[in-house]
């Protein structure tokens, strides 16, 4: 099944910067709802398949793949002309192998017992007049 013209435009626009909200706006969807629309379009199986196919086609056309990018980053990290370029290359390499994550792991024990204690209210009124 082929995409309608607006969805096909979204796919083309998404490839520009991989920003779903901006792609939705550029494809003619409402700017007011472009955040949600872009998200929804990427979750649509037909649109997701079209995006994947376009990304694969672009990779074949440009001859750029992950191995090439990592090799280039390694060269910069090991012999870049500036310290900031080397640091950035190492940062990107670290992210590539999952060294830096924004996730936190939390472990909870299910045998925790919490006793609730009723405390007097700070604004309690007295019964005496």
N, C-alpha and C positions, 0 to 999 in steps of 0.2 A: 504494500500500500504506500502511495507516495504522500509526501507532506503537502499541506496547503501552502499557498505562497507566503503567508505570514510566518509559519513555522520554518519553512525553508530559509527565509530571510534571517530568522533567529539563529539557525545553525551557521549560516555564513558569517553573521556578526559575532557570534560566540567565539569563532576561531581567531578573531582579531586579538582579543585580550583575555579570553577565558573568563570574562566577567558576565555572569548571567543577567544581572540587573541592567547593566549598560547595553547588552545585546538585545534585551527585550525592548528597551526604549528605542534603540536604533532600528529595530525591526518593525516599529510602528505600534507597539503595545503602549498602554497608558503609563505615563511616567509616575503617576500616583500609586500604581499597584505593580510597578516593574520588579520590585524585590520579590514579591510572592509569585508573580507570573514567571520570572526567570527560573525560580526554584521549581515550580510546578512543571515547566517545560522540560527541564533536565530530568525529572522523574518520570516523564511520559516515555514509555518503552520505544515508540516509533522515533521520537526526537532523540532520545539517548542513543539509539542505534545509528541514526544519521550522523550525530556528532562523532561517535566512535569511528564510523567509516571515514568521515572527513579528516579526522585526526590521523588515522592510519595512512590515508592517501597523501596527506601533507608530509608525513614522515618519509614516505617513499619518494616523493617529489624532491624534497629538500635534502635527502640523504642524511638527516640528522636523527640520531638515536641516543638512547641513554648511555651506551658505552662511549660514544664519541664525546658527549658532554662531560662525563666523569673523567675521561682521559685528559680533556682540556683543563678541567679544574685541578687535576693532579699536577699538571705542568705549571699552572699558575701558582699553586700552593708551594711547590718546591722551588720555583725560580722566578716568581713574579717580580716586577720592577719596583713595586712599593709594598710596604708592610701591610697597608690596609687592603690591598688586593690579595695578598697571601692569606690574611686573616679571614676575609670574606670567602675565599675559595675553600679554606678549611671548614668554615661554618657550613657552607653548602654541601660539602662532602659529608660532614657529620650528620646533617639533616637527611641526606640521601640514605645513609645506613641506619637511621633511626636513633642516633645518639641523643638527640634533643627532642623531647616531647613536651607538649603542653598538658599532658594528662597527669592526673594524680591518682595514685592507688590508695584506696581506703579499705581497711579491713575492719569489719564490725563483728563483735562476738554476740551471739544470740542469747547467752546466759547472763546478760547484764540485768540486774534488778534495780529499779529506781523507786525509791520511796518518796512520795510527794508529801511535803509537810505544809500544812496550812499556816501561813504567816498572817499576823494581824495586818490589816490594811492601814496604811499611813494616814488615811483620811477618815478613819472610823469615827463615828459620833458616839458620844457618851449618852447613856440612858438617864443620867442624873440631870435635873434641871435646876 
